[in-house]
Amino acid sequence: MHKVLAAAILAPSAKNRQPWRFVVVADREKRAEMVRVMRAGIADTKAHGVNTGTAIMTARIMEGAPVTIFVFNPDGVHPWLPHPDEQSFMESFDTQSIGAAVQNMLIAAQDLGLGTLWMGDVWSAYRQLEAWLEEPGELVAAVALGFAAEQPPPRPRRPLSEVVRWL
Ligand SMILES: Cc1cc2nc3c(=O)[nH]c(=O)nc-3n(C[C@H](O)[C@H](O)[C@H](O)COP(=O)(O)O)c2cc1C
């Protein structure tokens, strides 16, 4: 796990802010608690009429993974609070930097023969996970790590001709 986290902090960051904090959940009891919190959060979000999409499937993968790493932006403002322009500007920088750190983790884990899942769905249980984790700042994403149960073929990609415009 050290190698995966060490790779994360090598990511480039806007203005070298290194705007990431990681909370690692590997303890068996804490993992069970985490999954309970995630599931309860998803149910509550759904009960409020919000589409939680694939979050329940994500929770199942989280449950099966021996390690989950939550990634926080320590300077992020709570997503439900207003964001003045300057804050939005900085948070965009920080979120891009965090994306690079998460990608580094995925690549390092893959190199070590591990399977990963990038879990944006933690947002479907945002309030509950935030309260449980007690980490200041904004929860951005989480990564599940473990031994891959399957090796699915690469997903199809939109061709370059569809996604690139040359001026
Ligand atoms: C920001 C981000 C958030 C994601 N969140 C989830 C998630 O919560 N649950 C999940 O099953 N997959 C999640 N994924 C994985 C994507 O579904 C997956 O990367 C995509 O379908 C493309 O497949 P590929 O990575 O195999 O190319 C996420 C990926 C990214 C980049």
The ligand as an SDF file (V2000), in Angstrom:
LIG
                    3D

 31 33  0  0  0  0  0  0  0  0999 V2000
  -13.8490    9.8410  -11.8160 C   0  0  0  0  0  0  0  0  0  0  0  0
  -14.2630    8.4020  -11.9570 C   0  0  0  0  0  0  0  0  0  0  0  0
  -15.1980    7.8870  -11.0930 C   0  0  0  0  0  0  0  0  0  0  0  0
  -15.5970    6.5470  -11.2070 C   0  0  0  0  0  0  0  0  0  0  0  0
  -16.4790    6.0430  -10.3120 N   0  0  0  0  0  0  0  0  0  0  0  0
  -16.8780    4.7510  -10.4150 C   0  0  0  0  0  0  0  0  0  0  0  0
  -17.7680    4.1940   -9.4650 C   0  0  0  0  0  0  0  0  0  0  0  0
  -18.1740    4.8360   -8.5050 O   0  0  0  0  0  0  0  0  0  0  0  0
  -18.1510    2.8990   -9.6270 N   0  0  0  0  0  0  0  0  0  0  0  0
  -17.6910    2.1280  -10.6620 C   0  0  0  0  0  0  0  0  0  0  0  0
  -18.0870    0.9660  -10.7780 O   0  0  0  0  0  0  0  0  0  0  0  0
  -16.8130    2.6330  -11.5600 N   0  0  0  0  0  0  0  0  0  0  0  0
  -16.3830    3.9050  -11.4490 C   0  0  0  0  0  0  0  0  0  0  0  0
  -15.4700    4.4100  -12.3260 N   0  0  0  0  0  0  0  0  0  0  0  0
  -14.9010    3.5090  -13.3430 C   0  0  0  0  0  0  0  0  0  0  0  0
  -15.5230    3.7900  -14.7050 C   0  0  0  0  0  0  0  0  0  0  0  0
  -16.8330    3.2890  -14.7280 O   0  0  0  0  0  0  0  0  0  0  0  0
  -14.6230    3.1460  -15.7860 C   0  0  0  0  0  0  0  0  0  0  0  0
  -13.3550    3.7440  -15.7220 O   0  0  0  0  0  0  0  0  0  0  0  0
  -15.2350    3.3690  -17.1620 C   0  0  0  0  0  0  0  0  0  0  0  0
  -16.4040    2.6230  -17.2980 O   0  0  0  0  0  0  0  0  0  0  0  0
  -14.2790    3.0120  -18.2970 C   0  0  0  0  0  0  0  0  0  0  0  0
  -13.8120    1.7110  -18.1710 O   0  0  0  0  0  0  0  0  0  0  0  0
  -12.2540    1.4130  -18.1540 P   0  0  0  0  0  0  0  0  0  0  0  0
  -11.6840    2.1250  -16.9560 O   0  0  0  0  0  0  0  0  0  0  0  0
  -12.1560   -0.0710  -18.0200 O   0  0  0  0  0  0  0  0  0  0  0  0
  -11.7060    1.9270  -19.4180 O   0  0  0  0  0  0  0  0  0  0  0  0
  -15.0430    5.7270  -12.2290 C   0  0  0  0  0  0  0  0  0  0  0  0
  -14.0740    6.2700  -13.0870 C   0  0  0  0  0  0  0  0  0  0  0  0
  -13.6820    7.5800  -12.9520 C   0  0  0  0  0  0  0  0  0  0  0  0
  -12.6230    8.1150  -13.8790 C   0  0  0  0  0  0  0  0  0  0  0  0
  1  2  1  0
  2  3  1  0
  2 30  2  0
  3  4  2  0
  4  5  1  0
  4 28  1  0
  5  6  2  0
  6  7  1  0
  6 13  1  0
  7  8  2  0
  7  9  1  0
  9 10  1  0
 10 11  2  0
 10 12  1  0
 12 13  2  0
 13 14  1  0
 14 15  1  0
 14 28  1  0
 15 16  1  0
 16 17  1  0
 16 18  1  0
 18 19  1  0
 18 20  1  0
 20 21  1  0
 20 22  1  0
 22 23  1  0
 23 24  1  0
 24 25  2  0
 24 26  1  0
 24 27  1  0
 28 29  2  0
 29 30  1  0
 30 31  1  0
M  END
$$$$
